Amino acid sequence: MPEKPLTVATYAAGASLAAITLFYVFAPNYFLDGDSNARSKKGVVVGLSNPANDCFINSVLQALAGLTDLRIYLIRENHRRKIDEPWVYQEVVEHRNIPEWKAQGLQAGLVTKGLKDILDSLNERPIYKKTISAAPFIRVLETAFKQRISRQQQDAQEFLQVVAERLCDEYHAGRRARLAAKKKNGIEASTNKAEPIDGGAVEERLAKLASGENGSADAAESSERTRKTEGEAVVSDSDDEEGFPMEGKYESQIECQKCGFKPKPTESTFCTLTLNVPQSSSTSLNACLDGFFKTEYVDDFKCEKCRLIHARDLLELRLADSNSEPFKAGAREAITKLQHAIDTDPEHPPPDVQLPPMRDAPTCKIAKHTRLTGFPKIMAIHLSRSIYNSISQKNSAKVSFPEQLLMGSLLQRKKYKLLGTVTHKGSHHSGHYESFRRQNVSLPYSTPNAFQASGVFVKSATASPASTPRIVAMQKSGDPSPVASTPDLAASSGSGSPNQSVEGLDRPSTDSLPQASPNGRSSSRPSPTSFARDRESDSISLKSVAASARSTVSRISNSARNSRPGSPAGKTPVAPSTANGKTVTSKPNGSKPKRRKQNDRWWRISDEKIKEAKTSEVLGMQREVYLLFYELERESPAES
């Protein structure tokens, strides 16, 4: 008789132990990654040591570590260089007289790989306090530039500009190497490929040769057309590449206030946008942006069109005073050419017409217009606080900056979200840099499903319901199910948690266990009816234990998820009230669901010292703010 309770107890203990083990192994670790009480834990972000005035390096690296688009770019670019053949980046492509050793380093992507390694280390999630050194990345920079980096008091903006421009140059060098490799492969494929013969073209060519016409011009034109088509095909293939996320473009256009001439706009690229802070007690970031993009008037400028008009007027005066017919004929021809250049293209004067010296050209007033033409994914803004008088001083004006920055015109409105800042405390010659970094967990680097491969270049990975095995108890049709009979078990056994159960675990057989006979005596050969009844009771007990385990796992997961701040599921449910014997369930105010609150938690990082901060504290650093990092927000499907 005691064998059956012992068997049921053994099944129950085994199922409970298996459920607890599976929860701790397969379930997401909310207590390490998402617990709101993580403030007491020191090891939540990796710090950087400061052995020799390295705060300007540490603050920039910590700010860059929180930029999602930059990390995606580093992963993509390093992955692209790994899957390509080594010769693609080993053959130097000449560009703007760059030294060969520098071109090799640019095409190899030395700084790109070094920055990825240091940012990966900074984005670890340790459970204890951890501090690393930026020395490996410094050695990479010194190898790339073949010079040592001074450890004296340095400017964080200069370090950021050196790193960002180097990354941009490495991207363009790699892109040129890929284009050259594609073009080389395309030429080899076209020479080795047996193309069908065009009979009509052959007959036309033979007819021209028979008539004595020279077909060299046609051949040159055909080869130029073929080369142009191949070049366009290669460029069109490379246009699909996503460029360096910190590279933007702005366009400068000047307009002569005297003749109204507008030369061709000058397009410039930037990786950090430098804004001058006015010498006032307080200002705003939008005011600094307006000062950069406002119309600027410049005096004593020498316009090309005004110079041509001046030359034409001088020739007309000399023509009226001259009695020489050859001079008059040459002057009339020169005036005609000048007038044609004035009407069509004043930037390219006729080469055979002698113009007056540039010093004798008239001066005029111009208006300079500047506008953004290429919006970067990451807007790095430098607030220039330097005041150069007899001595260099620091401008300590308050600069208010928003959490969401709007850029562009009404038709091309772009929204940027603040992800990091670098602040400076001290004077113009000395001080200390700190960084603020938003606590955002980037989707491409989290592992919501550790048992299924996900793409490297995708923003999110779709979890597969078959990624986690399940425990399913065998049940005959018609048997009462404890999951269906118990309300709380039925609610908890729904498809809410991906770690509900595990399938495929071996279950011990009960065929060889002795069963009790109806008269109370033990029988080694049980009857079929009693054996089936005991088998059904054991399976029901096992199912109830498994359902209880699932309920416990689901409740623990929900409690851990609801304990996080800002979670919509963390609200305490309102108990139904009774009125006149009827149950009345209170409904939430309004039919629209509440919008999810944005992440309000930041890291305040000062070398190896790290503590939490809020958005209000970050926006309050108006006197100390020096560098701002905004990331372009993606448009939602509803907006697009």
C-alpha positions in Angstrom: 0.0 0.0 0.0 2.7 2.6 0.7 4.3 2.1 -2.7 1.8 4.1 -4.6 2.0 7.3 -2.4 5.8 7.0 -2.6 5.6 6.8 -6.4 3.4 9.9 -6.6 5.7 11.8 -4.2 8.7 10.8 -6.3 7.0 12.0 -9.5 6.0 15.3 -7.8 9.5 15.9 -6.4 11.1 15.2 -9.8 8.7 17.4 -11.7 9.1 20.3 -9.3 12.9 20.0 -9.4 12.8 19.9 -13.2 10.6 23.0 -13.4 12.8 25.0 -11.0 15.9 23.9 -12.9 14.4 24.9 -16.3 13.3 28.2 -14.9 16.8 29.2 -13.8 18.4 27.8 -16.9 16.0 28.9 -19.7 14.1 31.9 -18.3 15.3 35.5 -18.9 17.3 36.7 -15.9 15.2 39.6 -14.9 17.0 39.9 -11.6 20.3 40.8 -13.4 19.1 42.7 -16.4 15.8 44.4 -15.6 15.5 44.6 -11.8 14.6 48.1 -10.6 16.6 47.5 -7.4 19.8 47.2 -9.4 21.0 50.5 -7.8 22.5 48.6 -5.0 24.7 46.6 -7.4 27.9 48.3 -8.5 28.6 46.0 -11.5 26.0 47.3 -13.9 28.2 49.0 -16.4 31.9 48.8 -17.2 34.2 51.7 -16.1 37.5 52.9 -17.5 40.6 53.5 -15.5 42.4 56.9 -15.6 46.1 56.4 -15.0 47.4 59.6 -16.7 44.8 62.3 -17.4 42.7 60.1 -19.7 39.4 61.5 -18.8 39.0 63.1 -22.2 39.4 59.7 -23.8 37.2 57.8 -21.3 34.3 60.3 -21.5 34.2 60.1 -25.3 34.4 56.3 -25.4 31.6 55.9 -22.9 29.4 58.3 -24.9 30.1 56.4 -28.1 29.3 53.1 -26.4 25.7 54.1 -25.9 25.1 54.9 -29.6 23.1 52.1 -31.2 23.6 53.1 -34.9 27.4 53.3 -34.4 27.6 49.8 -33.0 25.5 48.5 -35.8 27.8 50.1 -38.3 30.9 48.7 -36.6 29.5 45.2 -36.7 28.5 45.5 -40.3 31.8 47.0 -41.5 33.9 44.4 -39.7 31.7 41.6 -40.9 31.9 42.9 -44.5 35.7 43.0 -44.3 35.8 39.4 -43.0 33.7 37.9 -45.6 35.5 39.6 -48.5 38.6 38.2 -50.0 41.8 39.5 -48.4 43.2 40.8 -51.7 40.3 43.3 -51.9 41.7 45.5 -49.2 45.4 44.6 -49.7 45.7 46.2 -53.1 46.2 49.9 -52.6 43.7 52.2 -54.4 45.3 55.6 -55.1 43.4 58.6 -53.9 44.4 62.2 -53.5 48.2 61.4 -53.1 47.7 59.5 -49.8 50.9 57.8 -48.7 50.9 54.0 -49.3 51.3 53.1 -45.6 48.3 55.3 -44.7 46.2 53.9 -47.5 46.9 50.4 -46.4 45.9 51.2 -42.8 42.7 52.9 -44.1 41.7 50.0 -46.2 42.5 47.5 -43.5 40.1 49.3 -41.1 42.5 49.4 -38.1 40.6 51.9 -36.0 37.2 50.5 -37.0 38.1 47.1 -35.5 39.8 48.6 -32.5 36.8 50.8 -31.6 34.5 47.8 -32.0 36.5 45.8 -29.5 36.6 48.5 -26.9 32.9 49.3 -27.3 32.0 45.6 -27.0 33.9 45.5 -23.7 32.1 48.6 -22.4 28.7 47.2 -23.3 29.1 44.1 -21.2 26.7 43.5 -18.3 28.8 42.3 -15.4 27.3 41.4 -12.1 30.2 42.9 -10.2 32.2 46.1 -10.4 34.5 45.9 -13.4 37.0 48.4 -14.7 39.0 48.1 -17.9 41.7 50.2 -19.6 41.5 52.2 -22.9 45.2 51.5 -23.5 44.6 48.9 -26.3 42.5 51.4 -28.3 45.2 54.1 -27.7 47.8 51.7 -29.1 45.6 51.1 -32.2 45.4 54.9 -32.8 49.1 55.3 -32.4 49.7 52.5 -34.8 47.3 53.9 -37.4 48.8 57.5 -37.2 52.4 56.4 -36.5 52.7 58.9 -33.6 52.2 58.9 -29.9 49.2 60.5 -28.2 50.1 63.0 -25.5 48.6 62.3 -22.1 48.6 66.0 -21.0 45.4 68.0 -20.6 43.7 67.5 -23.9 40.4 68.4 -25.5 37.7 65.8 -25.7 36.3 67.4 -28.9 39.7 67.0 -30.7 39.9 63.4 -29.7 36.3 62.8 -30.9 37.1 64.5 -34.2 40.2 62.5 -34.8 38.4 59.2 -34.1 35.3 60.1 -36.1 37.2 61.4 -39.2 39.4 58.4 -39.1 36.4 56.1 -39.1 34.9 58.0 -42.0 38.1 57.8 -44.0 38.4 54.1 -43.4 34.8 53.6 -44.6 35.4 55.5 -47.8 38.8 53.7 -48.4 37.1 50.4 -47.9 34.3 51.4 -50.3 36.8 52.5 -52.9 38.6 49.1 -52.6 35.3 47.2 -53.0 34.4 49.3 -56.1 37.8 48.6 -57.6 37.4 44.9 -56.9 33.9 44.9 -58.5 35.2 46.7 -61.5 38.1 44.4 -61.9 35.9 41.3 -61.6 33.5 42.9 -64.1 36.2 43.5 -66.7 37.6 40.0 -66.3 34.1 38.5 -66.6 33.3 40.6 -69.7 36.6 39.5 -71.4 36.2 35.9 -70.6 32.5 35.7 -71.4 31.5 34.5 -74.9 28.9 37.1 -76.0 26.6 36.5 -79.0 27.6 38.2 -82.2 25.3 41.0 -83.4 25.0 40.4 -87.2 23.7 43.9 -88.0 26.5 45.6 -86.2 29.1 43.5 -88.0 27.5 44.2 -91.4 27.4 48.0 -90.6 31.1 47.9 -89.6 32.1 46.0 -92.7 30.2 48.5 -94.9 32.0 51.4 -93.3 35.4 49.7 -93.9 34.6 49.0 -97.5 33.6 52.6 -98.2 36.9 53.8 -96.7 35.5 55.5 -93.7 37.6 55.6 -90.6 35.9 53.7 -87.8 38.3 54.7 -85.0 35.9 57.3 -83.7 33.0 54.9 -83.6 35.2 52.3 -81.8 36.4 54.9 -79.3 32.8 55.9 -78.7 31.7 52.3 -78.3 34.4 51.5 -75.8 33.7 54.7 -73.9 30.0 53.8 -73.8 30.8 50.3 -72.6 33.2 51.6 -69.9 30.6 54.1 -68.7 27.9 51.5 -68.5 30.1 49.2 -66.5 31.1 52.1 -64.2 27.4 53.0 -63.7 26.6 49.4 -62.9 29.3 49.2 -60.3 28.3 52.5 -58.7 24.6 51.5 -58.6 25.6 48.3 -56.8 27.5 50.2 -54.2 24.8 52.8 -53.6 23.0 50.2 -51.5 25.6 50.5 -48.8 24.7 52.4 -45.7 27.4 54.9 -45.0 29.2 56.1 -41.9 26.4 57.1 -39.5 28.2 60.2 -38.1 28.8 61.7 -41.5 26.6 64.6 -42.6 26.6 67.2 -45.4 25.8 70.9 -45.5 25.7 73.2 -48.5 27.0 76.8 -48.7 25.5 79.1 -51.3 26.7 82.7 -51.8 24.7 85.4 -53.6 26.1 88.7 -54.9 24.0 91.6 -53.6 25.1 93.7 -56.6 24.5 91.5 -59.7 22.5 88.7 -58.1 24.9 86.0 -59.3 24.8 82.7 -57.5 27.8 80.4 -58.1 27.6 76.7 -57.8 26.9 75.7 -54.2 29.8 74.3 -52.2 29.1 71.0 -50.4 31.0 70.0 -47.3 30.9 67.0 -45.0 31.2 66.9 -41.3 31.4 64.4 -38.5 31.0 66.8 -35.6 29.0 70.0 -35.9 30.7 72.9 -34.1 28.5 75.6 -32.7 29.7 78.8 -31.2 28.2 79.7 -27.8 27.4 83.4 -27.6 28.9 85.5 -24.8 25.7 85.8 -22.7 24.4 84.6 -19.4 22.2 81.9 -21.0 21.2 80.7 -24.4 19.7 77.6 -26.0 20.9 74.9 -28.4 18.3 76.0 -31.0 19.7 79.6 -30.8 23.2 78.2 -31.5 21.9 76.3 -34.4 20.2 79.4 -35.8 23.5 81.2 -35.5 25.3 78.5 -37.6 22.6 78.4 -40.3 21.6 82.0 -40.4 22.4 84.2 -43.5 25.8 85.8 -43.2 26.8 89.0 -45.0 30.4 89.5 -46.2 31.8 92.8 -47.5 34.7 93.3 -49.9 34.1 90.2 -51.8 35.1 89.9 -55.5 32.4 88.4 -57.6 33.3 86.5 -60.8 30.3 88.0 -62.7 31.1 91.5 -61.6 34.7 91.0 -62.7 33.5 90.0 -66.2 31.1 93.0 -66.4 34.0 95.3 -65.3 36.2 93.8 -68.1 33.5 94.2 -70.7 32.9 97.9 -69.7 36.6 98.6 -69.9 36.7 97.1 -73.4 33.7 99.1 -74.5 35.3 102.3 -73.3 38.6 101.5 -75.1 36.6 100.6 -78.2 34.9 104.0 -78.2 38.2 105.9 -77.9 40.2 103.8 -80.4 40.6 104.6 -84.1 42.4 101.3 -85.0 40.3 99.0 -87.1 42.2 95.8 -86.1 41.9 96.7 -82.4 38.2 97.4 -82.8 37.7 94.1 -84.5 39.5 92.2 -81.7 37.7 94.3 -79.0 34.3 93.5 -80.5 35.1 89.8 -80.6 36.3 89.9 -77.0 33.2 91.8 -75.9 31.0 89.1 -77.6 32.8 86.3 -75.8 32.6 88.1 -72.5 28.9 88.7 -72.9 28.3 85.1 -73.7 30.2 84.0 -70.6 28.3 86.6 -68.5 25.0 85.2 -69.7 25.9 81.5 -69.5 28.7 80.7 -67.1 30.5 83.5 -65.4 32.7 81.1 -63.4 34.5 80.0 -66.6 35.7 83.1 -68.5 36.9 82.8 -72.1 40.6 81.7 -72.0 41.7 83.8 -75.0 40.4 87.1 -73.5 42.8 89.0 -71.2 41.0 90.2 -68.1 42.1 93.0 -65.8 44.2 92.0 -62.7 42.2 90.6 -59.8 43.4 93.5 -57.6 41.6 96.0 -59.9 38.3 94.0 -59.9 35.5 95.7 -58.1 34.4 94.6 -54.6 30.8 93.9 -53.6 28.7 92.6 -50.7 27.5 89.0 -50.7 25.1 86.9 -48.7 26.1 83.4 -47.6 23.4 80.8 -47.0 24.1 77.5 -45.3 21.7 74.5 -45.0 21.9 70.8 -44.2 21.6 68.5 -47.2 22.5 65.2 -45.6 21.2 64.3 -42.2 23.5 61.9 -40.3 22.1 59.1 -38.2 24.1 60.3 -35.3 24.3 64.1 -34.8 27.5 64.9 -32.7 27.3 68.5 -31.6 30.3 70.4 -30.2 29.5 73.6 -28.2 32.6 75.8 -28.6 33.1 77.6 -25.3 36.5 79.2 -26.0 36.9 82.9 -25.8 40.1 84.3 -27.4 41.1 87.7 -26.2 44.4 88.6 -24.7 44.2 85.3 -22.9 42.1 82.2 -23.6 39.1 81.8 -21.4 36.1 79.5 -21.0 32.6 80.7 -21.8 30.5 79.4 -18.9 27.1 80.5 -20.3 24.1 78.3 -19.7 23.1 76.3 -22.8 19.7 74.6 -22.5 19.3 71.6 -24.8 16.2 69.4 -25.4 15.8 65.7 -25.1 14.2 65.6 -28.6 15.8 67.8 -31.3 14.0 68.8 -34.4 16.1 69.5 -37.5 15.3 70.3 -41.1 12.5 72.2 -42.8 8.8 71.5 -42.5 8.9 69.2 -45.5 12.0 67.4 -44.3 11.6 67.3 -40.6 13.9 65.0 -38.7 13.6 64.0 -35.1 16.7 63.2 -33.0 16.8 61.7 -29.5 19.4 62.5 -26.9 21.5 59.5 -26.1 24.7 60.9 -24.5 26.5 64.0 -23.4 30.1 64.9 -22.3 30.4 67.6 -19.7 33.5 69.6 -18.5 34.1 71.1 -15.1 37.0 73.5 -14.7 38.8 76.3 -16.6 39.9 76.5 -20.2 43.3 75.0 -19.4 42.4 72.3 -16.9 39.5 70.4 -15.5 37.7 67.1 -15.6 35.4 65.4 -18.2 32.4 63.3 -17.4 29.9 61.5 -19.6 26.2 60.8 -19.3 24.9 57.8 -21.2 21.3 56.7 -21.5 20.5 53.2 -20.2 19.1 51.7 -23.4 19.5 48.0 -24.2 20.1 47.7 -27.9 18.0 45.1 -29.6 20.7 43.7 -31.9 22.9 42.8 -29.0 20.3 41.4 -26.5 19.6 37.7 -26.7 15.9 37.2 -26.2 16.2 33.7 -27.7 19.6 32.2 -27.0 18.7 28.8 -28.7 18.0 30.1 -32.1 20.3 32.0 -34.5 19.3 35.5 -35.5 20.6 37.8 -38.2 23.5 40.2 -37.6 22.1 43.1 -39.5 18.5 42.9 -38.4 17.1 45.3 -35.7 15.1 42.6 -34.0 14.9 38.8 -34.0 11.6 37.0 -34.1 11.4 34.4 -31.3 10.4 31.0 -32.4 7.8 29.2 -30.3 9.6 25.9 -31.0 12.9 27.2 -29.7 12.2 26.0 -26.1 11.2 22.3 -25.5 7.9 21.6 -23.7 6.7 19.2 -21.1 3.4 17.7 -22.2 1.6 15.2 -20.1 -0.2 12.3 -21.9 -4.0 12.6 -21.4 -6.8 10.4 -22.5 -9.9 11.8 -24.1 -12.6 12.4 -21.5 -10.3 12.5 -18.5 -10.8 15.6 -16.3 -7.8 18.0 -16.7 -6.5 19.8 -13.6 -5.6 22.7 -15.9 -9.1 23.1 -17.1 -10.7 22.5 -13.7 -8.5 24.9 -11.8 -9.0 28.6 -12.8 -5.6 29.9 -11.8 -3.8 27.0 -13.5 -5.8 27.6 -16.7 -4.9 31.3 -16.7 -1.2 30.6 -16.0 -0.9 27.9 -18.6 -1.7 30.1 -21.5 0.7 31.3 -24.1 2.2 34.1 -22.0 5.7 32.9 -21.2 8.0 31.2 -23.6 9.5 29.2 -20.8 6.4 27.4 -19.7 7.3 23.7 -20.1 9.8 21.4 -21.6 9.1 18.5 -24.0 10.9 15.3 -24.5 11.8 14.5 -20.9 11.9 10.8 -20.1 9.0 9.7 -17.8 9.4 6.5 -15.7 7.1 3.7 -16.5 4.6 2.4 -13.9 4.1 -1.0 -15.6 6.4 -2.9 -13.3 5.2 -1.4 -10.0 3.1 -3.6 -7.7 -0.5 -2.6 -7.4 -3.0 -3.2 -4.6 -5.9 -5.6 -5.1 -9.5 -4.6 -4.2 -9.5 -6.9 -1.0 -6.5 -5.1 0.3 -3.9 -7.7 -0.5 -0.9 -7.1 -2.6 -0.9 -8.8 -6.0 2.0 -9.1 -8.3 -0.3 -9.6 -11.3 -2.8 -6.8 -11.2 -6.0 -6.9 -13.1 -6.3 -4.8 -16.3 -9.1 -2.5 -14.8 -7.2 -1.7 -11.6 -4.0 -1.2 -13.6 -5.7 1.3 -15.9 -7.3 3.1 -13.0 -4.0 3.4 -11.1 -2.3 4.5 -14.4 -4.9 7.2 -14.9 -4.6 8.5 -11.3 -0.9 8.7 -11.6 -1.0 10.6 -14.8 -3.6 13.0 -13.3 -1.2 13.6 -10.4 1.7 14.2 -12.7 -0.3 16.6 -14.8 -1.4 18.5 -11.8 2.2 18.8 -10.5 3.3 20.0 -14.0 0.5 22.5 -14.2 1.4 23.8 -10.7 5.0 24.1 -11.7 4.0 26.1 -14.8 1.8 28.3 -12.7 4.7 29.0 -10.3 7.1 29.8 -13.1 4.6 32.1 -14.8 3.8 33.9 -11.6 7.5 34.4 -10.7 8.2 35.7 -14.2 5.2 38.1 -14.1 6.2 39.4 -10.7 9.8 40.0 -11.8 8.5 41.7 -15.0 6.0 43.8 -13.1 8.5 45.0 -10.5 10.3 47.1 -13.1 9.4 50.8 -13.1 7.3 52.2 -15.9 5.9 48.7 -16.8 2.2 48.9 -17.7 1.8 45.5 -16.1 3.2 46.7 -12.8 -0.1 48.3 -11.8 -2.0 46.8 -8.9 -5.2 45.3 -10.2 -8.4 46.7 -8.7 -10.6 44.2 -7.0 -14.2 44.0 -8.4 -16.8 45.7 -6.1 -20.3 44.5 -5.4 -23.4 46.7 -5.7 -26.9 45.3 -5.0 -25.6 41.8 -5.2 -24.0 42.2 -8.6 -20.4 42.3 -9.4 -19.2 45.6 -10.8 -15.8 45.6 -12.5 -14.1 49.0 -12.7 -12.8 50.0 -16.1 -9.8 52.1 -16.8 -10.4 55.8 -17.7 -10.5 56.3 -21.5 -10.5 53.7 -24.2 -7.0 54.4 -25.5 -4.1 52.5 -23.9 -1.5 54.5 -22.0 1.6 55.3 -23.8 4.7 53.6 -22.6 7.0 55.9 -20.6 10.4 56.5 -22.1 13.5 55.3 -20.4 14.4 58.0 -17.8 17.5 56.3 -16.4 21.0 57.3 -17.3 24.5 56.4 -16.2 26.7 59.2 -14.9 30.3 58.0 -15.6 33.4 59.6 -14.3 36.2 57.2 -15.3 35.7 54.2 -13.0 33.1 55.9 -10.8 29.5 55.2 -12.0 26.2 56.1 -10.6 22.6 56.4 -11.8 21.0 59.7 -12.9 17.7 60.9 -14.3 16.9 62.9 -17.5 16.2 66.0 -15.4 19.7 65.8 -14.0 21.2 65.5 -17.5 19.2 68.4 -18.9 20.3 70.5 -15.9 24.0 70.3 -16.8 23.7 73.6 -18.8 26.9 75.2 -17.7 29.0 72.1 -18.1 27.6 70.6 -21.3 30.3 70.3 -24.0 29.4 67.5 -26.4 25.9 66.3 -27.3 25.1 63.0 -29.1 21.7 62.8 -30.8 20.4 59.7 -32.7 17.9 59.9 -35.5 14.6 58.4 -34.6 13.0 55.9 -36.9 9.6 56.7 -38.4 6.9 54.4 -37.2 4.8 52.6 -39.8 1.8 54.8 -39.0 3.8 58.0 -39.7 5.3 56.6 -42.9 
